[in-house]
């Protein structure tokens, strides 16, 4: 595997400079001044500068999404010359969210729009089309006019001027229930929608085959039982379990129309999980790959949809190359060898599988996008995701495993600050949100690196209920928010303390969303363990769940709340920090957005009042225009400065916040 030397990469390296200087608006191609590289806290709290990069179907152009000065734009680069062909910056009030190639010259992009009441741009489902040379550009799906939200699904090979989108009609009132999804062909020039496919169940996820034909729909019925449907060539939906070879325990992943094969993940005999191919016609079921954890993603051959590699992520991600001699598999193996300590993910490839864009990253490196030549086994650097970060100055993250007190194996990650000498560092425990279906990953984590840059060890735990470890593991957290999930977090904390990795007398816990709940509930269940607890956009009164938040408008959301929490009001009060504030001994900091619809501010206000009542008023930060997590970069920087100051004061540590991240050398 050849990793091209910098002189040979200059045409593409030059693009990095041009990208920062020459992006234009949707109406004109005007230069703009790039923002200076952030330093200190901002180096971690600012969003990544280069969000995504994709190559066109024939390899003529590259599209790169750029976040600059609080806005996202889309630049097009001619691969042969390395020069900008057009820069798409939406008019004031809108920005590019994501994009896909329709054909070798035409793209379609989802737009988000600024809301005067919110710091976070809102998606109304508008779609914009533009050619890579700028000769055509216009809004082709105005969701505010049609009252139909559009979401990108995939290319349609047979008609190069159409694109497959999923639409959801907006409800006329505030309580619209759970609408069924519709997949339609959108003419990217005229905006016409046709050939609609209606999902067999509400809120379905569509899966299209390699030709852009909708073949699968996944979702849950009114009893919250997982359902998968196969769409026959005639257009009829069939429950997948009615076909030979399929089980209700299967998690459907993708389909190959060329091979008449559906790929499913399922448990294997004994321990572990496997990826199986199931023939649609005969039901023949073949085990292709096996691991201790379920597949996290698949690599498919572009023209056939055939799976050629399986990615697993029990902790550090790894591949099983099921077609080891395939050129793309040889390329990925070569890249892994050329970038030691990194993982490599395929972003997209040309139709002939000869060129591709990949993302190479690690626990210390936010990564870079590479353009690769599959036949020549060579790679050129395109852009670094966060170019101001010097990976050599970042902290390393190691995987952590232990057996919980009830025998379940728990996975997690520990990030230790760089250059530890002498006394062990203070510990910050950071439980993730969710809790169900969500997990922490190995890779560059901006929060963990920010805290490590200030001298903290950071513990992240994939407690039971997390995604990524199979259905039984996820469901084992149902109705155990306040006890077994919390016990996993506490036991992980005690494991790293017992190993001597951290200072047992200087421990704080901080989390967002469910993580905020877990932070406060942990400080209740183990008051002797934590000196401070911070809740960010947290839920603190479980009796409010599904009553005041945006799930109250969704019958499926209501059913999900009943499934994961139960309906015993006494048990819910017993597991709610609001009703157990007298047990909290740690210093508390509550952070919230006034417009939070998922975790309404009433949760934070109730906990604040309960803490005041017992004589322990919390530190308090509310941002008026923020929602479920802060989206404005200035608000984020200010919030993390307050957070670090609070933690340092709680642990009697000097405030070293201003230092932040070392700048990357020029």
N, C-alpha and C positions, 0 to 999 in steps of 0.2 A: 504494500500500500504506500503510495507516494503522497506526502503532504507537501505541497508546493512551497518553495522558498519565497520569502517576501518579494524579491525583485520580480519573479514571474507572476506574482499576484497583483502587481501594481494597477492594472486596469480596474480590477474590482476594488482594491483598496482605495483607489481614487474616487470610486463611487461613494464611499462613506463620506468623503469631504463634500462631494456634490450634493448628496442627499441632505446634508445639513444646511446647504446654502441656497438651493435652487428649487424648492418646492413651490408650486404655484397654486392658485385658487381654481375652483371648478370653472370659473369664467375666464381666467387669464393666467398666464404663466409668469408670475412675478416673483423675484427673489425675496427672501426674508432672512433676518439675522438669527442665527442659531442661539439657543440659550446657553449660558456658560455651564460647564460641568458642575454638578452639585458637590458640596463638601460637607463634612460633619454629619449630623443626623440626616440631612437631606439626601446624602448619598444612598441611604437605605430606604427612606420614606418616599422618595420620588418614584414614579412609575418607570418601568423600563423604557428606554428610548426607542429601541427597535423591537416591535411587538411580534411581527411575523414576516415571513418571506416565502413566496411560492413561485415556481417556475411555470411558464405557459406550456400548454399541451405539446407543442412542437419544439419547445426550448428556445424560442426567439426572444422572449422577454422574461424579466423578473418583476414581480410586484412586491413592494416592501411597505408595511404599515409602520408609520413613525409617530411617536408621541413627543411633541415638542411644545413648550410654552403652554401646557395644559390642554392641547388639542391634538387630535389624531388626523393624519393625512395619509395618502397612498401615493407612492412614487413608482414609476415604471422605468426600467432600465433595459436598454437593448444589450443583450448578452454579448454579441459579437464585438461591439465597440466599447461597452462599459459605460455608456453615456445615458443620462436621463433623457427619455423621450417625452414624458409628460408627468406633471405633478398634480394630483387631485386633492385639493384642500376645500372641503365644503364651505359654503357661505357661513357667515357668523351665526352661531346658534346650533350648528350641527357638526358632527364629526364621524369619521369612518369607524365602525365597530369591527367588522370582519369582511373578507372578500373571498371570491372564488373566480377561477377562470371559466368562462363560457366556451370559448374556443381560443385559438392561438393569439388573437388580437383583442378580444372583448372580455371585459370583466363585469361582475355584478357585486355590489357591496351593500351590506346592511348599514344604515345610518342610525345614530342616536342623536337626540336633540337636547339642548340645554333647557332646564326647567327653572323659571325664576324663583320657584319655591324650594328648589333642591340643589345641593352642591354636586349631585351625581347625575350625569346625563341619562335621559330616559329613552328606552327603545319603544317607539310606536309602530315598529314593523315596516318602516319605509325602506324601499330598495332603489339603488341608484346604479345606472349602467354607464360605463366609460370604456373607450378603446385605449389601448396602450399608447397611441400617438396623439390622443386628444381630439381626433376628428369627430367623435361622437361622444356626448356626455349629457345625460338628462335623468331626472327622476322618472322611473318607469313603474313604480308601485307606490302610490301615495296613500299610506294607511289611514291618515287623518281624513281623507276624502272618501275612501272606500269603506272605512270602518272594518277593514280586514287586515290583521297583522301578517306580515310575510317573514318567513325564516328560510334561509338557504338550506337545501338538501343535497343537491348534486347535479353533475353534468348529465346531459342526455346526448349520447353519441350520435343517434340517428338524425337529429335536427340541431345543427350547430348554432342556430340563432335562438334556441329556447333553453330554459334552465328549470330544473325541478325545485319547487318551493313548497313549504308547508304553510298553510294559512289557518288562522283561528279568528272567527268572527267575534268582534267586541260585543259584549252584552249591552242591551239598550238601557238597562238600569244598573244599579250598583251591585245587585245580587244576581249574577248570571249563571251560577252553577258551574258545571264542568263540561265545556263544549267538546264535541268531537273534532279531531284534526282532519284537515283536508289537504291532500297532496295534489298540486296542479302544475301543468306546464305553462310557464310564463314566457311569452315572446318578448325578448329583451329589447327589441326595437319599438314594437307597438304597445307593449304592456298588456296585451290580451292574455287572459287566463282560460285554459281549456283542459279537457281530458282529466277531470277531477276524480280523485280516489278518496273515498270517505273512510276514515278509520272505523274498525268494528267496535272499538271501546273508547271512552273519553280519555283525553290527554295522552293519546298513544304516541309512542316513538316509532317513526317510520325507518325502515332500512331498505335502501335501493340496491339493486345488483350493479354489476360493473357497467351495464349499459344505460343506467339511469331509470330503470323500471322499478317501481315500488313493489317489493315482494314480501316484506315482513312488517308486522305491526306488533309492538310490545307494550304492555301496560298492566293495569290491575282492574279487576271488576269491582262491583259495589261491595263485595265481601273482602276486598283487598287481597284476593288471590291472584298471583301472577299468571298472566295469560299471554300466549304467543300465537299469532295467526300467520298463516301462509296464504298469499294471494296467487291463485292459479292464473295461467295465461288468459283464461276466460274472464277474469276479473272477480271471481267468487272468492270470498275469504273462507278459509278452513282453519279450525282450531288445530294447532300443530300436533297436539297429543292425539288427534284422531288419525294421524298418519303413522304408519309403521316405523319403528325405530326411535321414536321420540318419547321423552318422559317429562312429567311435570317438574322434575328436579333439574331439568336442563336450563341453563342460562344461554339464550340465543345470542350469538355474537355477530355473524355475518353470513353472506350467501355468495356462492359462485353459480351464476346462471349457466356458464359454459360447461361446468361439471355436474350440473343438477344436484348440487351439494349444499347443505346448510351446516355451518360450523357451530357447535355448542360446547360450553364449558360445563363440566359436571364432576361430581365426586367419583373416584375410582374405587375398586375393590380394596378394602382396607383403608389406610390413611392416604391423604393427598387428593389432588384434583387433576383432571386431564382435559385436553382439548380433543373433541371427537368430530369426525366428519360423518355426516349421515346422508345417504343417498335418498333423494326425495321420492324416487320411483320404487326402489326396492327395499328401503329401510335399512340397508346394510350400514352398520355402525362400526367405525374404525378409530381406534385410539391413535392419535398422531403425536401427542406430547403429554408429559406428566411432570408434576412438581408438587411441592408441599403447599403452595398457595395457588389460587385460581389465576388464569391468565389475566394480565392487566391490559394488554393490547395485542393486536395482530399486525403483521406485515403481509400485504397482499400483492400479488402480481397485478399490474394495472389492467392489462387487456383481458384477463380471464377471471379475476377475482379470487384466484387460488391462493390459499394461505401458504406462505413460504417460511415464515418465522413466527415464533410465539414469544412474547415478552412476559416475564414474571417479575413481581416486585414484593417478595416477602419483607425485605428491607432494602438492600441495594439491588437495583434492577439488573436483570440478566436476560439473555436470549437463549432460546432453544431453536436452532436452525433446522427446521424439518425438511427443507430442500437445500442441503449444505452446498451443493454445486451450482445453485442458481447465482447468476452474476450479482444480484442485489445482496444476497447473503454473503458472498465473498467480499463485497464492498463494505458491508457493515462490520464484518470481522476485521477487515483491514483498518477501518477507521478506529475501532476499539483499540487495536494495537498501536496505531499512530498517536492516539490521544490517551495515554495511560492515566488511570484514575478518573476517567470520564465515562459517561454513558452517551450513546448516540441514538437519536430518534429520527426516523424518516418523516419529513414534513409532507412532501409530495414529490411526484416524479412525472416525467414526460410520458406520453402515450406509448412510446416504444421502450420505456424503461432504461433508456441509455443515459439520461441525465436526471439529477434529482437535487433537491434541497434537503439538507439534514441539519439538525440542531445538536451540537456537542456541548455538554455541560457537566458540572460536577458539584459536589457539596460546597466547594470553595469558589467556583466559577459560575457566574450566571449564564455563561455560554456564548457561543457565536453560531451564526448561520453560515453554512458552507454550501457552495455549489459544487457538485461532484460529477465527474465523468465516470460512469459505471464501467465502460469498456477499458478505459485507460487506467482505471484504479487511481485517480488523482483527485485532489480536493483543493479548492481555492477559498480563502476566507472572504466572506461577503461583508458582514457587519457583526460587531460584538453587541450583545443584547443591552448591557449596561456598561458602555465603554469607559466610564470613569472608575470602575472597580478594578483593583489589582488583586487577582486571585492569590498571589503569594502572601498577601497581607491578611487574608481571611482565615477564619477558624475552621478546623476540620470537624466533621460530624461522623460519629461511629454508631453502628447499630447496637441496640440493647435488647436482650432477650431474658426473660425470667419466667418461672412457673408460679402462677398465682396461688394463693392459699387453698383454692378449691381445685387445683390441678390443671387449669387452663393455661396454655402458653401465651404470653403477652409479648408483643413486639413494640419497640420504640427507638428513639434516637437521642443521643447525648452529644451536644456541641460544647467543647471546652475552649476557653479563650486561648488565643495564641500566646506562647511564651510564658506559660505558668512556671513559677519558681517559688519555692518556699511553701507557705500556707495554702491549703486548697481554696478554690474560689467560692464565692457565694453562689447560690443556686436560684434560678428562676424556672419554675415549673410552668409550662405553657400547654394546657389541654386544648385540643382543637375543637372547632364547632361541629354542628351537625345535630345530634351525634351520629345518626344512622346513615350509612352509605358514604360518609366522608372519612378521610384518613389523612395522616401526615405522610409525606413522601421524603425519600432521600433526594437531595439536590440542593441548590442554592436557595436558602430561605432567608428573606430579607430581615424579618424580625429576629430570627435566631442570630444572624450575623450582627445586627445592630446591638443586641444585648451582649454578645460575646465581645464586641469592640469596646464595650464599657467594663469588661472584666468579669462578666457573669458566665457561669456554666448554664446551659439551657437544656431542659429535659422535655421531650415531647413523647407522648404515649399513645399508641393505637389501642386504647382500651376496648374491652368487649362492647359490641354495638357498632364499632367502626366498620367501614367498608373495606374491601380488598382481601378479606380472609374467608370468604364463603358465607352462605346464607345463615348457617347455624351460628356462626360467630356473631354476625350482625344481629340476629334475632335474640341472642342470649342477653343483649342489653335492653330488650323491651321490658318495660315496667320495672327497670332497675336503675333509673337515672340517679336516684339519690343514695343508692347503697353499693351494688356490685361494681358499677362503672367507677364510682368514686373510690372504692377500695382498690381497684386496679391502679389508679393514679397515685394513691397513697403508698401502695406497696412498691411501685416503681421508684417513688421518691426515697423510700427507706432502703431500697436496693443500692442506689448510687451513694447514699450516705454511708451504708455499711461497707461498701467497697473503698471508702476513703477518698472518693473522687471530688467531694464538695464539702464545704463547711456546714455542719449540721445546725449551727447556731445562726446562720444567715441564709434563711430560705424564704422566698416569697412565691406567690402563685398568681398568674395573670392569664386571662383568656377572653375570647370574644364570642358572642352569641351563646351557644350551649357552653362553650369554654368559659364564659363569664359566670354562668350558673355553676359550673364545676369548680371554679376558683372559690366562690363563696361557700358552696356546699362542702368542699374539702376542708375549708377553715373551720367549719362547724363540726365535722366528724373527727378532725384531728387538730384541735385548737393549739396544742402544744408544738405543732410542727412548723407553723408558718408565722412569720413576723408581720407580713402584710398580704393582702388579697385585693386584686384589681379585677373588676368586672367591666367589660367593654361591650355595649349593645347586648347585655345579658338578659335572660329571663330569670326572675327571682320569685315569682308567685305562680306555681304550676296550676292553680285553680283558674287562672285567667287564660290559659292556653286554649286557643280555638274560639275564644269569646270576644276578645278585643283586637286581635291581630287579623292580618289579611287572609288567614286560613278560614275565617268564619264564613267567607263567601263560597267556599269549595266543599261540596259534600264529600269528595275523596279526602280532602284535607282534614275534615272533621273526623272521618273514619280513621285516618292515620293517627290522629291525636289519641283517640280512644284505644287504638291498638298498642301504641308505644308507652302510654302513660296510665291507661285504665281510667275508671270513673269513680273510684273510691275517694271521696272528697277528704276524708280524714287522713288517708295515706298521702294524698297530694299535699295537704297542709303540712304533714310531718316531714315531707321532703323538700319544703320550700324555705329558702333563706329568710323570706319576709317574716315567717312565723317562728323563726328560731334565732332571731337577731341577738338574743341574750346570751347565746352560746359562742358568739364570735369574739375572740380575744385579739385578733390581728387588726392592724390599722387597715382601713378600707378606703379605696378610691373607686368611684363610680363614674364611668364615661358613657355618654349616650348621645344619639342624634334625636333632635326634636321630632323629625318626620319619620321615625322608624316604624314601618308598618308590620314587620315580622316580629319584632320585640318592642311593642309600644312603650313609650317612656314611662307609662304608669308603673311598669315593673320597677324601674330605678327609683321613681318617686316613693313608692311604697316601702322599698328597702331603706331608702334615706330616712324616711319618717320613723320607721321601726328602730333604726340605729340611734337616731336622736332621742327616742323615747327611753332607751336604756343607757343614755349618757355617752354614746360613742358616735358622734356625728362624723360622717365620712367626708373625705375630700370629694369635690363635685366638679364635673366638667360636662356641660351640655352645649352642643353646637346647633344653632337654630335651623340651619338649612341642610343639615346632614341627616342621613337615614340609617340603614342597617350597615354600619361601617362607613368611615369617612372617605369621601371621594375627592375633596379639594386638597391639593398638595400642601398649601399653606396651613390648612387646618390639621392635616396629618402631621406635619413637622411640629406644630405647636403642641399637639396632643402627646406625641412621643417624648418631647422635651419635658412636659409636665409629668408624664409617667415615670421617666427615668429619675427625675428629681424626687418624686414621691418615694420610689423604691430605695434610693440612696439614703434619704432621710430616715426611712423606716428601719434600715439596717445600720444606721450610724456610719455610713460611708461618705467619703468626700464626693462632691458632685463634679464629675469629670466629663459631663455631657458634651461640652463644646468640642472636645477632641474629635469624636466621630471617626469616620473612615479615612485612612490615609489616601491621598490622591494617587491615581495611577500615573506613573512616569510617562512623559511625552516621548 
